[in-house]
Every structure is written in structure tokens, then in C-alpha cells.
Amino acid sequence: MAKKKGEDQDFEEEPNFEDPEGFVDDVSDEELLGDFLKQKPCESDGVENVVVVDNIPVVGAARFPKLKGILEKIFKNAGTIVNVHYPKDEEDNTKGYAFIEYKNQESAEEAVKALNNYRLDKHYTLLVNRFSDFQKYSDIPKEWSPPEPQPYKVQNDLYNFLVEPEAQDQFCVVSETVPGSVQVQFCQNTQPEPTELLKRERFTDTYVKWSPKGTYIVTFHKQGVIIWGGSSFVKVNKFAHSGAQYVDISPCEQYLVTYGPNGQKIVIWDIRTGAEKRAFVSDGMSNASMLRWSHDDRYVARLIDSQIQIYDTTTFFLLDMKSIKVEGIRNFSWSPTDNVIAYWVAEEIDVPAKVTLLAIPKKIELRTKNLFNVADCKIHWQKSGDYLCVKVDRFSKSKKDKKDKKDSDVKFLGMFYNFEIFHMREKDIPVDSVEVKETILAFSWEPVGSKFAIIHGEPSSASVSFYEARKGQEPTMVKKLEKKVCSHMFWSPRGQFIVLANLSMGAFEFVDTNDFTIMKTGDHYRASEVEWDPTGRYVVTGTSGKAKEDQGYYMWSFQGRILKRVNLKNFMLFLWRPRPATLLTEAKQKEIRKNLKKYYAQFETKDRLRMTRASKELIEKRAKLREQFTEYRTKRVKEWEEQKYRRMQLRNNIDTDTLEADPDNVEEEIVEILIREDTTVLE
């Protein structure tokens, strides 16, 4: 044995780690090196990141760069592309398919979802599949077996809220009972007190939203969104979209759009089947209004790269397989009653701004209006589609610095505002203009009627101007209310009545625009939201998130009378349940309004009966409480009488139940107090 230098002791023999002869190892490499072996490269690595694109055009070397540029521009929207391979034949022609490798598996899956069946042109529709799915498709059995029929789910009570005999509306109140637990309470707006229909704890993670016609209510969760409906609000369908922050429901309630966080995908779903119809990848700047629907759900459009892309919902392909290219376009909006798009184009050097009306699907320009010295435009459609207002912010003066003639600097001094009114139902769509010199705080059309209102001036002393738009005439001012402290206005859904609000102060004015009388004024400190019910009979103002001690909502009549005050801790949201449009014709509605006095007695009788019923219930409740108190008092008096003998024993057999029982033990004291002193002067 070896020895250390300077030491004499011997070391023990080194141990032998060799296996004995005939030893059989029963421990596998996976047990010993499982974590390490997982990192071992294999042939299938990266296959999940690859997609195969079939049915691409077969082109030669001359046209190949153009094809390559088009395909890669389309597919890069799904994620970062690492590599693209186009197989070619001996003559250097493409073979009609390509392999695209993405940076990660998620991008490849997104490409399959968004671009499978993508119409490249009228001759070519792309087929996109993951490379790893080829084994699955090759194992399809030769004999086809039909799928098993699913049980039919009856949803016959989705519209039961519309057959309420007294036509009383429903509403929901959202509040956070404990952190992370959102409660939703559904109520019927009965008088004098609402009737609770249902209360759900942990119904949603954030908030809720009604569909446009009130058929469904949407809740938000980590995994996606759920829609509910029916008398008991049962689950109708769920849509898996992790992190969805907003939803949009088409006007006819056929489609649901879920929006993820900025930069993530946007998905269109079929509400009835739950199928994904189309998906888009947002550009990171998109918000919940990226997709906009036509009034009949036939088309959905979006604005991207100076193009309006209109998709036909029968196929969810681009209309005519073409985008509408408009250089300088800033915004667009659908008519609420017709398939007409209004868009505006920004002003450039020597080229005026313009507003254009475009008929869909033929893409015919119905009207164009040129505008000069334009800073910004806002598009406002009247609810019935009879009129369109374009609010134009204009520069009042301009000066050009002539130091550099090619690129002269333009300086603008001051602003003024124009409201361009398009008469949509008249021949050639004439346009009238209303000019306002002061700062515009708000603009709004009367929902039913032809009036519009403008708040202009300083918020501390603003003016509210009301205009009437008549057929064949220029809009005329019918009333101007001056020195109003308001910044917002809220029309009744049935027109005529309007609430002028200053939300920073919580002050409200209720105005009848028939004769422009101020019916009433009221205050709701810190109120931040105003909600009219669908019938225009009630208004709710709510306070949430500002001060915990003031949270809750007030309910007002349309005349400004407070009906009830509800203080609710951690109140978040109050939402009336919308109603679909009436089935009555315009002539029938006019007839009812004309003969409304005939029905007045009937309605008055019902109201009195309802209040009488409420009074009767209150009287019965009070009588029951009085009976309970009398019974309790009788019981206690009996106990007191039974305990009298014991009391006298404790008090030397002296009855002290009354003051006269022991007159010797009573002292009388007379106290005089000066109440008032009067002095009378005699002349």
C-alpha cells in the first residue's frame, strides 16, 4: 500500500466496485436517469411546430418569389416563422404544397385554426394541417360508422321574460361579496318593491353582459366565457378562450366574439352550436371594437392596414375575396338599419378629407362629402338609420411657413366644429351643416325621433342646444338651455325625455323635450353611471368603486322622482335586461299613442289594485307583528304576576309594585324652576 510522505501507518485496501460474476442488473436506465433521458434528442423533436400547407398554386421560378411573399405574409400573423420549405420538381416548379416551421407549438396550432380553408383566390383554398397529425389521418378506418345522435335539449323558455303579464322589466345587480367572489342578483321590477328571481354566488369572475335582445347573459371565467338563459338562467353554452377580457354579441344574437388580451387572438363563435367560425390575431393595438357587425348579422368587418375587410358570415370568407383599400382611412361604422358603411379619410397635402357612404355588398358609393382643414371626425348614426351625423373638428386658421416650399410647416390657430347631417332617406342624400364655435362636450341623437342635442362650452357653465332635423329642410335650433353644469346626457330609449348629468358632482336634470321644461332636479353624490330601462319609465344612477360608504344605486321615475335608494356594500354594476324590437307596425304604434287616453283608466285601475294589494300585504304584516307582540307581552305579564310572592319576600312583605303601595317610604319634594321672564314697558 502506498503511504503518505512522513507517515508510517498503512491504509485499508480500496473497495472493489465491480459487479460479481454472473450479476444481473434489474434496474432500468429510465429509473436511474429518467430526468436526464427526457432531454435526449429524438427524430420527432420539432414536428409539432411544423404545418403542411396544401393546394397552393403550382408556379415556376419567375412567379415563385411573389407566391413566397404572399404566403409568408399570410402565415406570419400566426407567429414567428423559423423556416419554410417549398418542394419543387425537376423543372423547378412548386409541387402545390409547402412546409412551414414556427418557433413554438402554439403558433402552429393557431395557424391551423385561423388559416385552414383560407381562400387565397377564387381558384385556390388552402388546406393547413399539423405535420404530427398525418399519422392520425392515415389511421382512419375504411368503413365509416355514423355518429351517435345526441339527445335534443329543449330551450323553450329563453324568451319567457317577454310574456310577463304586466310587462315588468328585469334587472341584475352585481356586487363583490368577498374578495374574488362576485354575486349576481336577478330581480323583477315590481312595484312598490322589486321581486328577487334568483341569486347566484360566484357567478362570474369579473362582470356580466347582456346580449343585445336580452336572451342571454355572459359571464367571464379564467378558462373562457359562458352564456346563460331561460327562467332559471341555466348554462346554454361555453366557449373556451383563456384570459378573455371582452365579448361582443352580434345584433341578431347569432355570433359571439371573444377578445383576449392585446396581442392575442380574437375568436368568432356560433352561439347555438358553440363552433369556432373564424379567428384573428390582433395586432396588439386592437380593442373590443375591432370587429363590427351589420344590422342583420350578414356581414362582419374590421379595419386593418388602410383596408376594410368585410366577411360574409355564410362562409366567413372575404366578400368577393377582396379587401376595400382606402388610403388614409381612419374609421368606419355600419348603419343600424341598412347594409351601408360610412367611413372617413384623413386630409393630406392638397387632398381634402372626405366622408363616404358605401352600399354593401355591391360596394357602390352612395354619397361623398369633401371636408377641409379637418383635425378629426366622429360618426354618429341615428338609431332608426334616417340620419347620419359626422362631427368634424376643424382648424379655424392656418399659416404656412414658406422657408421650405416642398415641405412647408402648417400652423393652425383655434378650432371650430361642424356637424354634417346626412338625410339618408331623401333622394341623392343631401347634406346640411350645423356650425358651433365652442368646445363640444357631448353629442347624441334622440333614439326615437329626429332631434339631436349638443352640449357645448365650458363644463362649469355649458349650454345645451336642441336641433330638429326635418325632411327637405335644414336642421333648426328649437331650444337652447344656458348656464348648465353638465357634461353628459342620456336619452330615454323611447325618446322625448332626457337626463342632463354632471357625473363629477352627481347632479341630474330631467327634461321633457316636447316643451323643454325641467321636470325635476336631483343629486346622487359620486354617481358614475346612468341606466334607462328599455321602456323609458325608470332611470337608475349607480355609485361603485369610489367610496365604500356610498356604494349602491338610486331608482328614479322618468320625471325625476326618487323611488328607492339602495345602499349595497361593494356594489359593482346595475344592468337592465334589454328587450328586442317591438313586433307592432309603425302605424299600429301611432294608433296606440293617439288613443292612449282610452287605456289610461285601465292602467290606472291596475296601478291602484297593485298598490292596494301592497297596502293589504303591509296591513297583514303589521297585524301579524302586533299579534306576536301581544302574545309575548301576555306571557311576560303572567310571569311577573307569578313572581309577586317572591318579590314581597325579598322586600319584607312590602308590595312595591306601585308607588302608592308604601306611602311611608315616599318623600315629596317641590322644585320650582324659572321658565321665562317677560318685561312689559308701559308708556
Residue pairs with C-beta under 8 A, 6 or more apart in sequence:
1 10
1 11
1 13
2 11
3 9
3 10
3 11
19 25
29 37
30 37
44 132
46 101
47 131
47 132
48 105
48 108
48 130
48 131
48 132
49 82
49 101
49 102
49 103
49 104
49 105
49 107
49 108
50 99
50 100
50 101
50 102
50 108
50 130
50 131
50 132
51 99
51 100
51 102
51 108
51 111
51 112
51 128
51 129
51 130
51 131
52 97
52 98
52 99
52 128
52 129
52 130
52 131
52 134
53 71
53 75
53 97
53 98
53 99
53 100
53 126
53 127
53 128
54 96
54 97
54 126
54 127
54 128
54 129
55 96
55 97
55 124
55 125
55 126
55 127
56 67
56 71
56 94
56 96
56 97
56 98
56 120
56 124
56 126
57 67
57 94
57 96
57 120
57 123
57 124
58 93
58 94
58 95
58 96
59 66
59 67
59 93
59 94
60 91
60 92
60 93
61 92
61 93
64 86
64 94
67 94
68 84
68 86
70 120
71 84
71 98
72 81
72 84
74 115
74 118
75 81
75 100
75 111
75 115
77 114
77 281
78 102
78 107
78 108
78 110
78 111
78 114
78 115
78 281
79 102
79 103
79 104
79 106
79 107
79 108
79 110
79 111
80 102
80 103
80 107
81 100
81 101
81 102
81 103
82 101
82 102
82 103
83 100
83 101
84 98
84 99
84 100
84 101
85 98
85 99
86 94
86 95
86 98
87 94
87 95
87 97
87 98
87 99
88 94
88 95
89 95
99 131
100 111
102 108
102 111
108 130
109 130
110 265
110 279
110 281
111 128
112 128
112 129
112 130
113 276
113 279
114 265
114 278
114 279
114 280
114 281
115 126
115 128
116 126
116 127
116 128
116 129
117 125
117 126
117 127
118 125
118 126
118 128
119 125
119 126
119 317
119 318
119 321
120 126
121 321
122 321
129 137
155 229
155 230
155 236
157 230
157 231
158 215
158 216
158 229
158 230
158 236
159 215
160 230
160 231
161 170
161 214
161 231
161 577
162 579
162 580
164 188
166 190
166 606
167 535
168 188
168 189
168 190
169 188
169 189
169 533
169 534
169 535
169 538
169 576
169 577
169 579
170 186
170 187
170 188
170 189
170 197
170 214
170 576
170 577
171 186
171 187
171 189
171 194
171 533
171 540
171 574
171 575
171 576
171 577
172 184
172 185
172 186
172 187
172 208
172 210
172 217
172 574
172 575
172 577
173 184
173 185
173 187
173 553
173 568
173 571
173 573
173 574
174 182
174 183
174 184
174 204
174 207
174 208
174 571
174 572
174 573
174 574
174 575
175 182
175 183
175 185
175 568
175 569
175 570
175 571
175 572
176 182
176 183
176 570
176 572
177 183
177 201
177 570
180 205
181 201
181 202
182 202
182 203
182 204
182 205
182 206
182 207
182 572
183 199
183 200
183 201
183 202
183 203
184 199
184 200
184 203
184 204
184 208
184 219
185 196
185 198
185 199
185 200
186 196
186 197
186 198
186 199
186 200
186 233
187 194
187 195
187 196
187 197
188 194
188 195
188 197
189 533
189 538
191 607
191 610
191 611
191 614
192 611
192 614
193 564
193 614
198 232
198 233
200 233
203 219
204 219
204 220
204 221
205 219
205 220
205 221
205 222
206 220
207 220
207 572
207 573
208 217
208 218
208 219
208 220
208 573
208 575
209 217
209 218
209 247
209 249
209 575
210 216
210 217
210 218
210 575
210 577
210 578
211 217
211 218
211 227
211 249
211 253
211 578
212 249
212 250
212 251
212 253
212 578
213 253
213 578
213 579
213 580
214 534
214 577
214 578
214 579
214 580
215 229
215 253
216 227
216 228
216 229
216 236
216 249
216 253
216 271
217 227
217 228
217 229
217 233
218 225
218 226
218 227
218 228
218 247
218 249
218 256
219 225
219 226
219 227
219 228
220 244
220 245
220 247
222 242
222 243
223 240
223 242
224 238
224 239
224 240
224 241
224 242
224 244
224 258
225 238
225 239
225 241
225 244
225 247
225 256
225 258
226 235
226 237
226 238
226 239
227 235
227 236
227 237
227 238
227 239
227 256
227 271
228 234
228 235
228 236
229 236
230 236
236 271
237 271
237 272
237 274
238 274
239 256
239 258
239 267
239 269
239 274
241 258
241 260
241 265
241 267
242 260
243 260
243 261
243 264
244 258
244 259
244 260
245 259
245 260
245 261
245 288
246 258
246 259
246 287
246 288
247 256
247 257
247 258
247 259
248 256
248 257
248 259
248 288
248 289
248 291
248 293
249 255
249 256
249 257
249 271
250 256
250 257
250 293
250 297
250 300
251 293
251 294
251 295
251 296
251 297
252 296
252 297
253 271
254 270
254 271
254 272
254 297
254 313
255 268
255 269
255 270
255 271
255 277
255 293
255 297
255 300
255 313
256 268
256 269
256 271
257 266
257 267
257 268
257 269
257 291
258 266
258 267
258 269
259 266
259 282
259 286
259 287
259 288
259 290
260 266
260 282
262 282
262 284
262 285
262 286
262 287
263 282
263 283
263 284
264 281
264 282
265 279
265 280
265 281
265 282
266 279
266 280
266 281
266 282
266 286
266 290
266 291
267 276
267 278
267 279
267 280
268 276
268 277
268 278
268 279
268 291
268 300
268 316
269 275
269 276
269 277
270 276
270 277
277 313
277 316
278 311
278 316
280 290
280 291
280 302
282 290
283 304
290 302
291 300
291 301
291 302
292 300
292 301
292 302
292 332
292 333
292 334
293 299
293 300
293 334
294 300
294 301
294 334
294 339
294 360
295 334
295 335
295 336
295 337
295 338
295 339
296 339
297 313
298 312
298 313
298 314
298 339
299 310
299 311
299 312
299 313
299 319
299 339
299 360
299 361
300 310
300 311
300 313
301 308
301 309
301 310
301 311
301 332
301 334
301 341
302 308
302 309
303 309
303 329
303 331
303 332
306 325
306 326
306 327
306 328
306 329
307 323
307 324
307 325
307 326
307 329
308 323
308 324
308 326
308 329
308 332
308 341
308 343
309 318
309 323
309 324
310 318
310 319
310 324
310 360
310 361
311 317
311 318
311 319
312 318
312 319
312 361
319 360
319 361
320 361
320 363
324 358
324 363
326 343
326 345
327 345
328 345
328 346
328 348
329 343
329 344
329 345
329 346
330 343
330 344
330 345
330 346
330 377
331 343
331 344
331 377
331 379
332 341
332 342
332 343
332 344
332 379
333 341
333 342
333 343
333 379
333 381
334 340
334 341
334 381
335 341
335 342
335 381
335 385
335 388
335 424
336 381
336 382
336 383
336 384
336 385
337 384
337 385
338 385
338 424
339 359
339 360
339 361
340 357
340 358
340 359
340 360
340 366
340 424
341 357
341 358
341 360
342 355
342 356
342 357
342 358
342 379
342 381
342 388
342 390
342 422
343 355
343 356
343 358
344 353
344 354
344 355
344 356
344 377
344 379
344 390
345 353
345 354
345 356
346 353
346 374
347 353
347 371
347 372
347 373
347 374
352 370
352 371
352 372
352 374
353 370
353 371
353 372
353 374
353 377
354 368
354 369
354 370
354 371
355 368
355 369
355 371
355 377
355 390
355 420
356 365
356 367
356 368
356 369
357 365
357 366
357 367
357 368
357 388
357 422
357 429
358 364
358 365
358 366
359 365
359 366
366 429
367 422
367 428
367 429
367 431
369 390
369 420
369 422
369 431
371 377
371 392
371 394
371 418
371 420
372 394
373 394
373 395
373 396
373 398
373 412
374 392
374 393
374 394
374 395
375 393
375 394
375 395
375 412
375 415
376 392
376 393
377 390
377 391
377 392
377 393
378 390
378 391
378 443
379 388
379 389
379 390
380 388
380 389
380 390
380 391
380 443
380 444
380 445
381 387
381 388
381 389
381 445
382 388
382 389
382 445
382 446
382 450
382 452
383 445
383 447
383 448
384 448
385 424
386 423
386 424
386 425
386 450
387 421
387 422
387 423
387 424
387 445
387 450
387 469
388 421
388 422
388 424
389 419
389 420
389 421
389 422
389 443
389 445
389 452
390 419
390 420
390 422
391 417
391 418
391 419
391 440
391 443
392 417
392 418
392 419
392 420
393 415
393 417
394 415
394 416
394 417
394 418
395 412
395 413
395 414
395 415
396 412
396 413
396 414
396 415
396 416
397 412
397 413
397 414
398 410
398 411
398 412
398 413
399 410
399 411
399 413
400 408
400 409
400 410
400 411
401 408
401 409
401 410
401 411
402 408
415 439
416 435
416 436
416 437
417 435
417 436
417 437
417 438
417 440
417 456
418 433
418 434
418 435
418 436
419 433
419 434
419 435
419 436
419 443
419 452
419 454
420 431
420 432
420 433
421 431
421 432
421 433
421 434
421 469
421 475
422 429
422 430
422 431
423 429
423 430
423 431
423 432
423 469
423 471
425 471
426 471
426 472
432 469
432 474
432 475
434 467
434 475
436 454
436 456
436 465
438 456
438 457
438 463
439 456
439 457
439 458
440 454
440 455
440 456
441 455
441 456
441 457
441 459
441 462
441 487
442 453
442 454
442 455
442 487
442 488
442 489
443 452
443 453
443 454
443 455
444 452
444 453
444 489
444 490
444 491
445 451
445 452
445 491
446 452
446 453
446 491
446 495
446 496
446 498
446 513
447 491
447 492
447 493
447 494
447 495
448 493
448 494
448 495
448 496
449 495
449 496
450 468
450 469
450 470
451 466
451 467
451 468
451 469
451 478
451 495
451 513
452 466
452 467
452 469
452 475
453 464
453 465
453 466
453 467
453 489
453 491
453 498
454 464
454 465
454 467
455 462
455 463
455 464
455 484
455 486
455 487
455 488
455 489
455 500
456 462
456 463
456 465
457 463
459 485
459 486
459 487
459 502
460 485
461 483
461 484
461 485
462 483
462 484
462 485
462 486
462 487
463 480
463 481
463 482
463 483
463 484
464 480
464 481
464 484
464 486
464 489
464 500
465 477
465 479
465 480
465 481
466 477
466 478
466 479
466 480
466 481
466 513
466 516
467 475
467 476
467 477
467 478
468 475
468 476
468 478
469 475
470 476
478 516
479 513
479 516
481 500
481 511
481 516
484 500
484 509
485 502
485 505
485 507
486 500
486 501
486 502
486 507
486 509
487 501
487 502
487 503
487 504
488 500
488 501
488 502
488 503
488 530
489 498
489 499
489 500
489 501
490 498
490 499
490 501
490 530
490 532
490 539
491 497
491 498
491 532
492 498
492 532
492 536
492 558
493 532
493 533
493 534
493 535
493 536
494 535
494 536
495 536
496 512
496 513
496 514
497 510
497 511
497 512
497 513
497 536
497 558
498 510
498 511
498 513
499 508
499 509
499 510
499 511
499 530
499 532
499 539
500 508
500 509
500 511
501 507
501 508
501 509
501 527
501 530
502 508
503 527
503 528
503 530
505 523
506 523
506 524
506 525
506 526
506 527
506 541
506 543
507 521
507 522
507 523
508 521
508 522
508 523
508 524
508 527
508 530
508 541
508 556
508 560
509 518
509 520
509 521
509 560
510 518
510 519
510 520
510 521
510 522
510 539
510 556
510 558
510 559
510 560
511 517
511 518
511 519
512 519
519 559
519 560
520 559
520 560
520 561
521 560
522 556
522 560
522 562
524 541
524 543
524 554
525 543
525 550
526 543
526 546
526 547
526 550
527 541
527 542
527 543
527 554
528 542
528 543
528 544
528 545
528 546
529 541
529 542
529 544
529 574
530 539
530 540
530 541
531 539
531 540
531 541
531 542
531 574
531 575
531 576
532 538
532 539
532 576
533 539
533 540
533 576
534 576
534 577
534 578
534 579
535 579
536 558
537 557
537 558
538 555
538 556
538 557
538 558
538 563
539 555
539 556
539 557
539 558
540 553
540 554
540 555
540 556
540 574
540 576
541 553
541 554
541 556
542 552
542 553
542 554
542 571
542 573
542 574
543 550
543 551
543 552
543 553
543 571
544 551
544 571
544 572
544 573
545 551
545 572
548 569
548 570
550 567
551 567
551 568
551 569
551 570
551 571
552 565
552 566
552 567
552 568
552 571
553 566
553 568
553 571
553 574
554 562
554 564
554 565
554 566
555 562
555 563
555 564
555 566
556 562
556 563
557 563
582 589
584 592
592 599
644 655
644 657
647 656
647 657
648 654
648 655
654 661
654 662
654 665
655 661
655 662
656 662
659 666
